[in-house]
Amino acid sequence: MSPALQTGLILHQYPTSPYAEMVRLALGLKGLAWARVEQSVIMPRPFLTPLTGGYRRIPVLQVGADIYCDTGLILREIERRHPEVPLTPPGQEGIAWALRSWAERAWFGVTVGVVFGARGDAVPAEFMKDREALTGRPFDVAGMKTAAPMLKDQWRANAWFVEERLAAGGPFLFGAQAGMADLAAYLNVWFLRSGAPEAHAAFMETLPHVRAWAARMDAFGHGAPADMAPQDAFAIAAAASPERARPSIAAEPQGLAPGMRVAVMADDYGRDPVAGEIVFAGPQEIAIRREAEGAGEVVVHFPRAGFWVAKVG
Ligand SMILES: N[C@@H](CCC(=O)N[C@@H](CS)C(=O)NCC(=O)O)C(=O)O
């Protein structure tokens, strides 16, 4: 059996996805083998959407018939299965995840504006249409171009937090060992470099510690990926059974409990609800069971931070 099949980690992604890059680098940091499924940059994704039940963002992690949505949970699950080389070494627990939230929401929103402000005119019409469906808002290239100078100020301010920290003591944000906070902050540098190389080069002139740290982050690489076709990943889900349920943690604020029917959706964009029956629920994860057309029973897992869970019928 190939090393990728031994770990069972199947990552649905595409090369230009910065969120996927965060996971690829985490796999590199941990030195793991994994199956790399290339998905389309825009919808449809006929062999993935039936597995997620409608969640449309990238990346998605699959292990057999268990489907993990959002990097906030994907990274946690990789950590749970492969704790060696931890993503939250001692001193980073908890707080590194909070920093991830800043880096992938507040700072990343700025990065997106700078990137599309720089290259908006070159963006294909079908990509814009797809992302309008994702966000529910117009893909406003003119607006992003107008805002770009102000957004660049914002980008520098956010990067400066990292610069100050690294100047005071590196080589990583929490000292000797890289972790979750580094991966999430780096997502912004990586996306700027690939999407707006001129702006990136200008910023790096004034951010020497960020520049050196970015080179250290790149050096982690992607572990050992092996390509897998979307159809083959789908067939693996169809042949597998979901993992045994973990215990739920009591004192759910909404009184959620195994067996209840719920719909789960992101609270920001790509808010397509996924319906199913709760398998287990806790402070950082909810898992719901559903029937995937053509693949039988699957369990779809979501993080709790950044996701709404509504009781249905
Ligand atoms: N909070 C999500 C954000 C993921 C996200 O926005 N991914 C982008 C690609 S980098 C996306 O899904 N874009 C729309 C698409 O690919 O369909 C996460 O952490 O996974």
The ligand as a MOL file (V3000), in Angstrom:
LIG
                    3D

  0  0  0     0  0            999 V3000
M  V30 BEGIN CTAB
M  V30 COUNTS 20 19 0 0 0
M  V30 BEGIN ATOM
M  V30 1 N -12.6490 29.4410 6.5630 0
M  V30 2 C -12.4250 28.5530 5.4330 0
M  V30 3 C -12.1110 29.3880 4.1990 0
M  V30 4 C -11.8080 28.5710 2.9670 0
M  V30 5 C -11.8690 29.3780 1.6890 0
M  V30 6 O -12.3530 30.5170 1.6450 0
M  V30 7 N -11.3690 28.7890 0.6300 0
M  V30 8 C -11.4360 29.3860 -0.6750 0
M  V30 9 C -10.3010 28.8880 -1.5390 0
M  V30 10 S -8.7280 29.3100 -0.8860 0
M  V30 11 C -12.7030 28.9440 -1.3460 0
M  V30 12 O -13.3320 28.0060 -0.9000 0
M  V30 13 N -13.0810 29.5930 -2.4420 0
M  V30 14 C -14.2480 29.2050 -3.1560 0
M  V30 15 C -14.0950 27.8990 -3.8440 0
M  V30 16 O -12.9770 27.4320 -4.0950 0
M  V30 17 O -15.1300 27.2990 -4.1690 0
M  V30 18 C -11.3160 27.5970 5.7990 0
M  V30 19 O -10.5570 27.9000 6.7280 0
M  V30 20 O -11.2440 26.4990 5.2360 0
M  V30 END ATOM
M  V30 BEGIN BOND
M  V30 1 1 1 2
M  V30 2 1 2 3
M  V30 3 1 2 18
M  V30 4 1 3 4
M  V30 5 1 4 5
M  V30 6 2 5 6
M  V30 7 1 5 7
M  V30 8 1 7 8
M  V30 9 1 8 9
M  V30 10 1 8 11
M  V30 11 1 9 10
M  V30 12 2 11 12
M  V30 13 1 11 13
M  V30 14 1 13 14
M  V30 15 1 14 15
M  V30 16 2 15 16
M  V30 17 1 15 17
M  V30 18 2 18 19
M  V30 19 1 18 20
M  V30 END BOND
M  V30 END CTAB
M  END
